[in-house]
Amino acid sequence: MSETRSDGELLRAVAADGDRRAFEELYRRYAPWLTARMRGRCADAGIVDDVVQETFLAVWRGSARYREDGDAAGWLWRIASRRLVDALRGAGARGRLRQTLARLRHRDEASAEDRVLAGVEHGDLAGALVRLSPELRAVLQATVIDGLTTREAAVLLGIPPGTVKTRAMRARRQLREALA
């Protein structure tokens, strides 16, 4: 009968020795859960599968470092959620590039919708977001863009849930003032 190793033991074995069995056990333990959580954030199964694979690849390569004071699930979630945001940003940038190239090919006048979206993307909202402190932007990204709950955002950012709520409130107030 084999003894079940803790998450910390598995992660240490992967980091220190490149223990393939420990990595496989960690993958079996968390990949289904992480995939289900990611699918709640992104409807594109291909992107989700890529994000989960990239998350575990970062663990295997050691580019993601586990601090032993945290929860392994929360740590994996932070890695995956950041990779998902990066993937979605990349998909968004590619889509904007395709739209721009299509407009250039057809030399059409930009639609009213395109002008409004460009104003939002490059106008006052973008400037107001840039002027927020990194702490406030991180909370907005986690709760608004990533769609995390206060508790999930707290785990992701490594701060108490009350701090997430306070920072979200401050960020919204500053954005309202900047856009008024």
Phi, psi and chi 1 to 4 in degrees:
 res  aa     phi    psi   chi1   chi2   chi3   chi4
   1 MET       -  123.5 -179.2  169.9  157.6      -
   2 SER   -88.6  148.0   69.4      -      -      -
   3 GLU   -86.3  135.1 -175.5  178.6  -44.3      -
   4 THR   -78.7  125.8  -57.5      -      -      -
   5 ARG   -86.0  148.1  -65.0 -169.7  -83.8 -177.1
   6 SER   -70.8  164.7   72.0      -      -      -
   7 ASP   -58.8  -43.1  -64.7  -21.8      -      -
   8 GLY   -60.6  -42.5      -      -      -      -
   9 GLU   -63.2  -42.1  -69.6  169.7  -31.6      -
  10 LEU   -62.7  -46.4  -67.0  173.7      -      -
  11 LEU   -65.0  -39.5  -72.6  164.7      -      -
  12 ARG   -64.1  -40.7  -80.1 -170.6  -62.0  -82.6
  13 ALA   -64.7  -38.9      -      -      -      -
  14 VAL   -67.0  -46.5  170.0      -      -      -
  15 ALA   -68.5  -43.5      -      -      -      -
  16 ALA   -80.1  -44.2      -      -      -      -
  17 ASP  -115.0   -4.5  -52.4  -36.9      -      -
  18 GLY    62.6   36.9      -      -      -      -
  19 ASP   -68.1  106.8 -175.3  -25.8      -      -
  20 ARG   -64.2  -39.5 -173.0  176.3 -163.3   87.4
  21 ARG   -64.8  -40.1  -74.9 -170.1  179.1  145.3
  22 ALA   -63.8  -41.8      -      -      -      -
  23 PHE   -62.7  -45.7  177.4   76.5      -      -
  24 GLU   -62.4  -39.3  -70.8  169.6   -6.5      -
  25 GLU   -65.1  -42.9 -173.5  174.8  -21.9      -
  26 LEU   -61.8  -42.1 -171.4   69.6      -      -
  27 TYR   -62.3  -48.2 -174.7   86.3      -      -
  28 ARG   -61.5  -35.6  -80.8 -168.7  -55.1  -86.9
  29 ARG   -70.3  -39.7 -164.3  176.8  -74.7 -178.1
  30 TYR  -114.7  -21.7  -76.2  103.9      -      -
  31 ALA   -59.9  -45.3      -      -      -      -
  32 PRO   -62.7  -42.3  -22.2   32.8      -      -
  33 TRP   -63.1  -45.4  168.9   81.7      -      -
  34 LEU   -65.5  -40.1 -166.6   55.8      -      -
  35 THR   -61.9  -45.0  -60.0      -      -      -
  36 ALA   -62.3  -42.6      -      -      -      -
  37 ARG   -65.2  -42.2  -67.4  -68.3  -52.1  -88.5
  38 MET   -65.7  -36.9  -73.2  -74.9  115.3      -
  39 ARG   -66.5  -22.4  -73.1 -162.0  175.2  139.8
  40 GLY   -73.0  -16.8      -      -      -      -
  41 ARG  -104.4  -21.4  -57.2  -70.0 -176.2 -102.8
  42 CYS  -145.0  127.6  176.8      -      -      -
  43 ALA   -80.3  -14.8      -      -      -      -
  44 ASP   -83.7  103.7 -173.1  -32.1      -      -
  45 ALA   -61.1  -32.5      -      -      -      -
  46 GLY   -64.8  -43.4      -      -      -      -
  47 ILE   -64.7  -43.2  -70.4  176.0      -      -
  48 VAL   -60.5  -46.9  168.4      -      -      -
  49 ASP   -60.4  -41.7  -70.2  -17.2      -      -
  50 ASP   -62.4  -42.9  -72.0  -13.4      -      -
  51 VAL   -63.3  -44.1  165.2      -      -      -
  52 VAL   -62.9  -43.8  171.3      -      -      -
  53 GLN   -63.3  -43.2  -65.4  -56.0  -43.1      -
  54 GLU   -64.7  -34.6  -71.7  175.2   21.8      -
  55 THR   -62.7  -50.2  -61.4      -      -      -
  56 PHE   -71.2  -28.6  -77.9   97.0      -      -
  57 LEU   -65.1  -39.1 -171.5   57.9      -      -
  58 ALA   -63.7  -38.0      -      -      -      -
  59 VAL   -65.3  -47.1  171.3      -      -      -
  60 TRP   -63.2  -43.6  177.0 -108.2      -      -
  61 ARG   -74.6  -15.5  -71.9 -177.6  175.1  161.3
  62 GLY    84.4    7.6      -      -      -      -
  63 SER   -74.3  -18.1   59.3      -      -      -
  64 ALA  -106.2  122.6      -      -      -      -
  65 ARG  -103.8  126.4  -59.9  -80.1 -178.1 -135.0
  66 TYR   -88.1  127.3  175.8   67.5      -      -
  67 ARG   -95.2  128.9  -71.4 -179.7  -64.8  144.8
  68 GLU   -69.0   -3.6  -63.5 -168.9   28.8      -
  69 ASP   -89.1   -0.7   59.9  -14.1      -      -
  70 GLY  -114.4  171.7      -      -      -      -
  71 ASP   -81.9  131.3  170.9   54.2      -      -
  72 ALA   -62.8  -39.7      -      -      -      -
  73 ALA   -63.0  -44.6      -      -      -      -
  74 GLY   -63.7  -38.7      -      -      -      -
  75 TRP   -63.5  -47.0  177.8   70.3      -      -
  76 LEU   -63.3  -39.4  -72.1  167.7      -      -
  77 TRP   -61.3  -42.6  173.1 -109.4      -      -
  78 ARG   -61.1  -44.5  -77.4 -169.1  -60.3  -84.6
  79 ILE   -61.9  -49.2  -63.5  167.2      -      -
  80 ALA   -65.3  -42.0      -      -      -      -
  81 SER   -65.7  -36.8   63.6      -      -      -
  82 ARG   -66.7  -40.7  -71.2  179.1 -176.7  137.2
  83 ARG   -67.0  -35.2  -62.9 -150.7 -174.5  -67.9
  84 LEU   -65.1  -45.0  178.2   62.0      -      -
  85 VAL   -59.5  -44.8  168.5      -      -      -
  86 ASP   -60.5  -42.9  -69.8  -16.2      -      -
  87 ALA   -64.2  -43.3      -      -      -      -
  88 LEU   -68.7  -37.4  -65.8  175.3      -      -
  89 ARG   -62.4  -42.4  -78.3 -176.7 -176.6  152.3
  90 GLY   -63.3  -41.8      -      -      -      -
  91 ALA   -65.2  -38.8      -      -      -      -
  92 GLY   -65.8  -41.8      -      -      -      -
  93 ALA   -64.8  -41.1      -      -      -      -
  94 ARG   -63.9  -39.7  -75.8 -172.0  -64.3  -83.2
  95 GLY   -64.3  -42.5      -      -      -      -
  96 ARG   -64.0  -39.2  -74.3 -169.2  -59.6  -82.6
  97 LEU   -63.1  -44.7  178.6   60.2      -      -
  98 ARG   -59.7  -42.5  -80.9 -166.3  -62.5  -85.8
  99 GLN   -63.6  -42.1  -72.2  174.8  -11.9      -
 100 THR   -63.8  -44.8  -59.2      -      -      -
 101 LEU   -63.9  -38.8  -69.7  173.6      -      -
 102 ALA   -63.4  -41.1      -      -      -      -
 103 ARG   -64.5  -40.4  -81.1 -163.2  -59.2  -88.2
 104 LEU   -65.3  -38.8  -70.7  173.6      -      -
 105 ARG   -64.2  -40.4  -86.3 -164.0  -57.6  -91.5
 106 HIS   -95.2  -10.7  -61.1  -65.1      -      -
 107 ARG    51.6   34.6  -59.3  -80.7 -175.1 -155.3
 108 ASP   -79.7  155.6  -69.8  -19.3      -      -
 109 GLU   -70.3  138.9  178.4   68.0   26.3      -
 110 ALA   -62.2  138.2      -      -      -      -
 111 SER   -70.1  164.5   69.3      -      -      -
 112 ALA   -60.4  -39.7      -      -      -      -
 113 GLU   -62.1  -43.1  -65.9   86.2   -1.3      -
 114 ASP   -63.5  -38.8  -72.7  -19.2      -      -
 115 ARG   -66.1  -41.5  -74.2 -168.6  -60.6 -106.4
 116 VAL   -64.3  -46.0  168.4      -      -      -
 117 LEU   -62.6  -39.1  -72.0  173.3      -      -
 118 ALA   -64.8  -38.0      -      -      -      -
 119 GLY   -64.4  -40.5      -      -      -      -
 120 VAL   -68.1  -43.9  167.1      -      -      -
 121 GLU   -70.4  -37.9 -173.9  174.6   25.2      -
 122 HIS  -115.8    2.4  -57.7  -68.5      -      -
 123 GLY  -100.4 -140.7      -      -      -      -
 124 ASP   -60.7  -39.8  -65.4  -19.8      -      -
 125 LEU   -61.2  -45.4 -180.0   59.0      -      -
 126 ALA   -60.9  -42.3      -      -      -      -
 127 GLY   -64.8  -41.6      -      -      -      -
 128 ALA   -63.7  -39.5      -      -      -      -
 129 LEU   -65.8  -40.0  -73.5  169.4      -      -
 130 VAL   -64.1  -33.6  167.6      -      -      -
 131 ARG   -76.5  -12.1  -72.8 -172.0  -66.7  -84.2
 132 LEU   -69.3  150.9  -70.9  176.3      -      -
 133 SER   -66.6  155.9   70.4      -      -      -
 134 PRO   -56.7  -34.3  -22.6   30.8      -      -
 135 GLU   -65.3  -43.0  -65.1   82.1   13.2      -
 136 LEU   -69.7  -40.4  -62.2 -178.1      -      -
 137 ARG   -62.2  -40.1  -92.8 -163.9  -43.0  -88.7
 138 ALA   -62.5  -40.5      -      -      -      -
 139 VAL   -66.4  -43.8  166.4      -      -      -
 140 LEU   -62.3  -41.5  -81.4 -176.6      -      -
 141 GLN   -62.2  -45.4  179.4  173.6  -20.3      -
 142 ALA   -66.5  -42.9      -      -      -      -
 143 THR   -88.0  -36.0   57.5      -      -      -
 144 VAL   -93.7  -54.4  176.3      -      -      -
 145 ILE   -74.6  -47.6  -64.0  170.7      -      -
 146 ASP   -81.5  -16.1  -63.7  -16.6      -      -
 147 GLY    72.0   25.9      -      -      -      -
 148 LEU   -79.5  152.2  -59.3  179.0      -      -
 149 THR   -73.6  168.8   65.1      -      -      -
 150 THR   -57.8  -44.1  -61.0      -      -      -
 151 ARG   -63.9  -44.1 -173.6  169.9  166.9 -137.5
 152 GLU   -64.5  -41.3  -69.0  168.6  -23.8      -
 153 ALA   -63.0  -37.6      -      -      -      -
 154 ALA   -62.4  -42.7      -      -      -      -
 155 VAL   -65.3  -45.8  169.8      -      -      -
 156 LEU   -59.5  -44.2  173.5   69.7      -      -
 157 LEU   -89.8  -11.2  -60.6  170.3      -      -
 158 GLY    71.7   34.3      -      -      -      -
 159 ILE  -130.5  161.2   58.3  176.5      -      -
 160 PRO   -66.6  151.0  -16.9   27.4      -      -
 161 PRO   -56.5  -36.5  -25.2   33.0      -      -
 162 GLY   -62.5  -35.5      -      -      -      -
 163 THR   -68.5  -37.4  -56.2      -      -      -
 164 VAL   -60.0  -47.6  170.8      -      -      -
 165 LYS   -61.2  -45.1  -69.4  178.1 -175.8  178.6
 166 THR   -63.5  -45.2  -58.6      -      -      -
 167 ARG   -66.5  -37.5  -72.6 -179.1 -177.7  174.6
 168 ALA   -63.6  -42.7      -      -      -      -
 169 MET   -63.1  -45.5 -176.7  179.2   65.3      -
 170 ARG   -62.7  -41.7  -75.4  179.1   42.4 -145.6
 171 ALA   -63.6  -44.5      -      -      -      -
 172 ARG   -63.4  -41.3  -72.5 -175.5 -177.3  106.1
 173 ARG   -63.5  -44.4 -176.3  177.8   61.6 -121.4
 174 GLN   -64.9  -37.7  -73.6 -178.8   19.0      -
 175 LEU   -66.9  -42.4  -74.8  175.6      -      -
 176 ARG   -59.7  -44.3  -89.3 -165.8  -58.6  -86.5
 177 GLU   -63.9  -41.2  -69.8  169.7    0.7      -
 178 ALA   -69.1  -31.0      -      -      -      -
 179 LEU   -95.2   -6.1  -63.2  173.2      -      -
 180 ALA   -77.7      -      -      -      -      -
